């Protein structure tokens, strides 16, 4: 955390410094700004008579000599500054709540490692045509850029060394609650049977039995007795007394 803050501050200083590299003509050059001796009205003059201005606001042979290496160094510096700001804010605000695993800290460490590489590539300014014409040598801003690179990589190293989170000894592991199936109440059905009889016009007898099953379904059974069978008299057995007797 603190290492990344220091690294970003150093990146900021090296990017906006007019003294990234010194020159043989007595003025400094930087990634965004450079020093000029001629007066420029909207910049204050320093004690040595030079002024810090952007490359675009003061065109001369040095501005015309901005080649691909200089543009690459300038782009890497700007990228390191912008991404570094986002990462520092993320580490101090979001990471303590989200990156609780080792994999999360490794992702953050990988970003810090990339920022260190971008910061190191700002040294391409020393190989550009501007330094070839003016005879550059490393100055305050360049030294700060090297320290920024070291702090970015130190931040990456601390993230890679974060161990896996361990459980506190003596605390039982609580299993997550299992989902409970929701019970839907259903009406209980009691099995029953109802029998009805009716006499048709022709004299037949219809017997209808309705049986209610436990699952709520019905079973209907119908039987019919023809008229002839329904009108047949019932046979009644009559007991005849025994009138015989034995002679004695």
N, C-alpha and C positions, 0 to 999 in steps of 0.2 A: 504494500500500500504506500508507505512513505517513500520507498525507492522510486516508484513510478511517478510520484508527484515531483520529486527532485529531478528525475529524468525529463519530465515535461517542461519544467522551468528552464532547464539548460537548453532544451530544444528551442524554446521560445527566444531565449537570448541569442543563440547562434543564428537563428533564422533572420531576425530583424536587426542584427548588428551591421554596422558599416565597416567593421574591422575584422571580417572573417579572415582576410589575408591582407598583408601589407604589400606595397609595391615599391619599385625603385624610383618612381616619380614622386613619392612622398604622400600619396593618398591611399586610403584603404578601399578595398572592394568587399562587397558582401553578396549574399544570395538575392536579396530584394533591394537593398539600398547600397549606395557607394558614396564616397567623399569626392567633392569637387572643390577647387580653389576659387573659381570664378563665383561671384556673388549671385545667389538666387533669392529673389525678394521674399518668397514665402517660407524660407527656412532661416533659422537663426544661425549666426556664425559662431563656431566654437573658438576656444582660446588660441588654437594654432592657425586660425584663419581659414579653416576648411568647413564645408557644409555637407550635411548628409541629405542626399536626394535620391529619388528613384531613377532607375535606368531609363524609363520611358520619358521622364520630364526633362532630361538634359541629354541631348543627342550629340555624340562626337564619335571619334574613331573607336573608342572603347565600347560604346553602345553598339556600333555597327559590327563589332567583333564577337558578339554573343553567338556562339556556335552551339552545336548539339550537346556537347559535354556540359556546357554551362547551363543550358536549358534542362538537362537531365538532373544536374545537381540542384537546381532551383525547384524543379518539380518534386524531387525526393524530399527536400526540406519542407515544402508546403504540405505534402502528404503526411510526413511524420508529425507535423504540428497539428493537423486536423484530426487524424486518427488517434494521436496521442491524447488529445483533449477528450475525445469520446470515450476512450478506454479508461482514463483516470476517473471520469464521472461515473462510468459503469462499475468500476471496481469499488468505489466508495459508497455507491448508492444501491446498486442492484446485486452485485456479486455476493455480499454477506447473506442475502436471503435466498439466492438461487443456486449458486455454485457450491453446494455442500459436498459434492463428490469430487474424487480426484480427477475424473475426466473433465469436469467443468473448469477446474483450475488449470489443467493442461491446455485447454483451448485459450484461456486468457494468457498463459505463458507463451503460447505460440504467437499470439498477437504482439506481445512485448518483444519477442525475438525478431519479428518482422519489422517493428519500429526501429530496433537497433540497426538492422541492415539498411533501412532507408536513411537513417541518420549517417551511417558510415559512407553511403554513396554521395553525400553532399561534398565529400573531399574531391569529387571529380572537377570541382571548380578550379583546383590547382593545375589541372591538365588542360584547361580550356584555352582558347585563343586570347582571352583577356589577360590571363596570367603569362602567356607566352610573349605578349607584346610589352606588358608592363613589368615583368619580372617579379612574380608573386612569391611570397613566403608566408608560412602559417603565422596567423596573428591571434588576438584574443578570441575572436568568434570561432576560429577553427579549433583552438584548444578546448573551448567550451563544448563544441560539437563532438569531439572525441570523448570527453567525459560523459556527455549525454548518451552516446552509444554504449559506454560501459555500464551506466546505470540502467538503461533499458534491458541489457542482457542480464544484469544482476536481478532485476525484477522478474525476468523470465525464469531464471534459475530457482528463485524462491517459490514460484508457482509450480514448477515441476517437482519440487521436493515436498509438496503438501501430501501427507499420508491420507490413506482412506479413513473415513470417520469410524471410530470404534464405539461399541456400546459400553456404557458404564458398568463396571463389575458389580455383581450383587443385585442388579436389577433384573427381574424376570422379563422374558420376552413375551409381550402380549400379542396374541394372535389377533388378526383383524376380525371383526365380527362378521359372521356369515349372514348372507341375506335370508330373511325369514319370509317363507311363502305366505302370501296373504290368503286367509281362509275366507271363502265366500259362503255366507250362510245360505242353506237350502231348506226348503220346507220338507219336513219329514212326512212320508206317506205311509199310512198303516194299511196293510192288506185287508181287504174286506170283500164280502160277497153278498149280492142282493138278488133275490129270486122273485119274479112276478109272474102271475098267470092271468090270462084273459080268454074269454070265450068268443070265438068268431061268430059271424052270422050263420054259417053253415053248421054250427054246433061243435066244431072242433075246438080243442083246448090247446092254447099255445103257452108254453112255459119258456120264459126268458131269464137267463142267469147272467148277471153282470159281475165280473170279478175284477177288483182293483188290485194291480200288482204293486210290489214295493217300490219299483222305479217310477211309478206314476202312470203307467200304461193301463189299458182296459182290455179285458177279454170277454167277449159276448158269446154266449152259447144259447141257441134257440132249439127247442124241440116242440113237435106238434103231434097231438093225438087225434086221429080221424074221428068223425062223428059217430060211426058205427061202434067203435071201441069205447067212445066216451059214453054212449047211451046204453051199452050192455049192462044188465043188472048184475050186481055183485052176487056171487054164489055164497050163500050163507049155510054153513054146516049146522044142522039141527041134531041135537043129541036125543035119540029115542030111548026111553027107559026100557030096561030089560024086564019083561013080564013073565019070563019062564021061571019055574020053581021046581025044586027037586022034591019028588015024593019020598016020604019017609015011611 
